[in-house]
Amino acid sequence: MEQSNVEKLFKCMDEVTEIIQNTKNEIYLESLIIALNIMIDDSAQEALDDVTKQKITKPVQTFNEEEYDAETYRKALSLAVLKGTKGAAQQQHLMTPDTVGFLISYLANKLIDKKGQVSIFDPAGGTANLLTIVLNQLENPFKAYASEVDSTLIELAVLNANLQKREISFYQQDSLRPFLIEPVDMVVTDLPVGYYPDDVTAEEYQLKAEEGHSYSHHLFIEQSLKYLKDGGYFLAVIPEFLFDSDQSDKLHVFLQETAHIVGVIRLPETSFKSKNQAKSILILQKKGEGTKEPKQPLLVQLPSFKNAQAMADIIKQINQWFTSYPNRMN
């Protein structure tokens, strides 16, 4: 069977990465960064010894940068990152699944009803997989931004964007500290879940905990709304327990004051190992002049992604809901 372009490109990335990993005794993701730099720019090989250079010659020669489109690069790199994070304990090293990313892209396009440029920001950018899925499907010209505190992930994100020829401004910083960016039209993100250790920074937030550490997923929502234009949209993958936790009362009050809840789409329970790990997509609109509360929020329980007919029926219902939604970006 003939290899797909994604398989062919992944094989090349993986082979070069494993050679570097074995000779330099680096972890897979660090070796992947070196491999990608070499594939993009031959001069990056100068940092390698002669034996390693010789070993990578054959796989590197199979790589032709012009042969692949943006989605092929994104998918192949996501396979390599998944290999490098297999069994990873650190939540920030886990990627948003493609099926969820494409669903967020679909919703983003439904919320935009204009021809002009759209500004979009992911404050928990990771390797830029989610952001570039959205950008690759976006029907509008865009200006894109992403932030990530992890140095390995942001290096991979920059390489990911360069390979896909996507212009994204990256910030390596704690995303809960102030940004030097203008408010954007849309935030898309996969919320980091857990406690935020910096109590001093958390003090600046309405959603800080009264005692102990604050929830980072609450603070990320507040930060995202801060950097949204009035009427702008927030689309995020959220934990199922977001509105049922011990600090959720304050979150409810905050959202009533600052945003319209446009919808909650519960992802299929079959996609998660346990009910406790279940997630949803939350859609908010920042309140502003002329914005209105939806008569009825979009509340959906998705069937299994493998059930094509049931998914088609749900998408039909969602399309119908959007025909009467008054607040599209224009």
N, C-alpha and C positions, 0 to 999 in steps of 0.2 A: 504494500500500500504506500502511495506517495505521501511524503511528509507534508503537512500544512506549513505555511510560512511561519506561523507561531511556533510550531514544534522545531522547525529548522533553526529559527533565531534563538529559541531557548537553549537548544542543544549547544549552539556556539557559545552563548553566554556562560552556560553551566560548565562546559569543558575548560574554557579559559579560566574561569573562577576556581575550579577544583585544582588545576595545575598550580595556580598562585597560592591557593590555600595550603597545599601540601608542601610547597617549597619555602614559603615565608612563614608557615605556622600561624596564619591569621584565622580569625573566625570567618564563616562563609560570607556574611554581609559585607565585612570590611574588604574581603578578597573580591567580591562582586563589584565594589566601587572601583578598585584598581583595574579590574577586567574591562569594565565599561569605558573608563578613561582611555585605556589602550586601544579599544575597538574604535573609539571616536577619533583619537589622535595618536598616530604612530610614535610621536616623540615621547609619549608617556612611558614607553618601554625602557627608556634610558635608566630608570630607577631599578630595573631588574638585572640579575646576573645573567651571564651568557647562556648557561644551561637552561634557565627558565625561558629566556627569549627563544631559544631553539625549540623548546617543547610547545610553546604557544603559536609558533609560526603557522602551522597547518590550519588550526581552527580559525585563527584571525584572518587568514587569507580567504576563507569561505564567506566572510562578512562583507556585504556591499551595502553601505548606508542608504543608498537611494532605492534599494530593492523593496523596502517595507513602508507601509503607511503608519499613521499615528497609532491606530488601534492595535496593530500587530506588535509595535514596540511596547505599548502599554501592557498587553496580555502576556507577552514573553517575559517582560521584567517582573510582572506580578507573580508569574510561576517561579521565577528565580527567588524572589523575596519570600514567597511561601515556603520554598525549600529551606531557605536560610532561617526561617522563624518556626519551623516545625517543632512543636513541643516547647515553644518559648513561654516562659512564665510571665514575661512582662507584657501587660495588656497593650502598651503603646506600640509594640512590634507586631500587632495583629492587624490585618487589612480588612477593610469593608468588602464583603463579597460583591462580585460583579452584578449579580441579579439585583441586589439592593441599590447599587450605584446607578444602574440603568433605570430603576423605578424612580429614584430621586431626579434623574435627568428628565424623565417623562413629566414629572410633576413640575419641575422648574420651567419647562417650556409651556406648560398649561397656565402658569401664573404670569407669564410675560406676554403682553399683547401690544408690542411696539416694534418698530423697525430699527430703532437706534441702538447705540452701544449700551451694554449691561456691565456693571461692575459687580464682581463676585469674589467672595473671601472665604477661605477655610482656615479657621483659627487653630485647628488641630490637624495640620496637613499631612503628617506622616510621610509616606513616599509619594504623595500627590496622586495616588491611584483614584480616589473618589473624585477629587477636583478635576482631573483630566478626563474621567468618564463623562462628567457633566459638560465640560468644555467641548469635548468631541461630538456631543449630541446637540449642543446649544445652537439654536437657529439664528441667533443674533451675534454681531460683532461684540467682543468683550474686552474688559480689562480685568485681569485676575491677580489675586494676592493669596499668599499662604504663609502660615507661621508654624514653626515646629521647634521645640526646645532640644530634641535629641539630635546630636551632630551627625550620627550615622544615617538616620532617616532623612535629614534635610539634604545631605550629599546625594543620596539616592533620588530624592525628589527633584533636585536640580538636573541630574543626569536624565531622569525620566522626561522632564519637560524639554530638555535640549534634543533628545532623540525624537520626540514627537513634534518638535518645532512649535512648541506652545510657549508664548511669552507670558511668564508668570513672575511677579515680584515676590521673592521669598524673604522672610524674616526669621532669623534664628534667635529666638528669645522665649522666655516664659510668656505664654499667650494671655496670661491674666494680669500682666503689667501693661502700661499704656503703649499704644501704637502711634506711629507717625503716618497714619493714612486717613484720607477723607472717608466719611460715611459711604457705604456701598449699597447697591440695590438688593443684593441677596447674599446670605450666608448659607453655605452648605457644609455640613460637618458630621463626623461620627463622634459623639460626645465622649471624652475621656471620663471614666467612671471611677470614683474613689474619693479619698480625702485629699485636700490640698494642704501641704505642709507649712506653707508660708502664711502664718497667722497675721503678720504685719500687713502684707498686701491685701489679705482677705478683709481686713478692717475697713477698707475703702468701699466695700460692696454692701448693698442692701441685704443680699442673701447670705451674709456671713452667719456662722453659727453663733448662738448665744454663749455656748460653752464648747471648748475643744476645737478640733479642726473643722473647717467648713467642707462641704461637698464640692469637689471640683466641677461636677456636672451641673450643679446649680449656678456656680460662678461663671461657667462658660456660657450659659444661657444669658445671664445678665450682661456679660461682656459683649456677646454677639449682638444683642439688641442695642447696646450703646453705640456700636459701630455700623448700625443700619440707618439708612435714611428713613424719615417718616414715610410710612407706607411700604417700606421694604420688607422682604420675606426671609424667614429663617426656616431652613429644612434640615432636620437633624435626625440621626439614628439615636434613639434614646433607650435606656433600660426600661423594661416593663414596669418596674417598681417606682419609677420617677415620682409619680403623684401619690404614692402610698408610704413614703419613708417618714422617718421621725422629724425631718425638717421641711416636709412638703406643705404645711400650712402657710408658711411664709412665702413659698414659691407660688402658691395659688393666688395670694393677695398681690404679689408683685406682677404676675401675668395679667390679672384683672385690671391693674392700673396702666400697664404699658403696652399690651398686645391684644390682638384678637386671636383666639384659637381657631384657625381655619380648618384643621383636621388632624386626626390621628389614624394612622394606618398600621394595624397590628400585623407584623410579619408572621409567616406560618410557623406554628409551634414545632412542626416537623423539622424545621431548619436548625433547631437548637438541641443540645444534648439533654437539657432539662428545662422545666418550666421557669426555674429561677434565672436562667440565662436568656430568656425570651426578650426580644426587642421590638420596638415600633418605630415608625417615622412620624415625627411631630412637625406640623406646619403652623407657623405663627406669622402674623403680620404685625409689624410695629404700628401702633396707633398714630394717626396724623390727620391733618385737615382733609375731610372728605372720605376717610376710610369708614367702613361700616362693618359691624358684627355680622357674620353670615347668619341667615335665617336658621339654618341647620348645618352645623359643622359636618365635614366629610369624615364619617366614622366607618371604617372598613376593617373586616377581619379577612386577611388574604388566605386562600386555600393553599395547598402545597404547590410550589412552583412547577412540580412535575405534572400537575393536572392541567393540561393545556386548555381544555374546554371551560373548566371552572374559572381559570385565570382570565380567559377571553370575556366571560360573562361579567366578571368583576370590573375589568377595564372599561367595558361598555357602560356599566353603572357610574364609574368615576367620570367618564366623558360626559355623561348625561348631567351629572352634578355640576360640572364646570360650565355648562351652557347657561346656567342661571346665576353663576358666581359674579358679583358686581365689582370686585376690587382688583381686577387684573392691572398689572403695571402698564401705564401708558403715558 
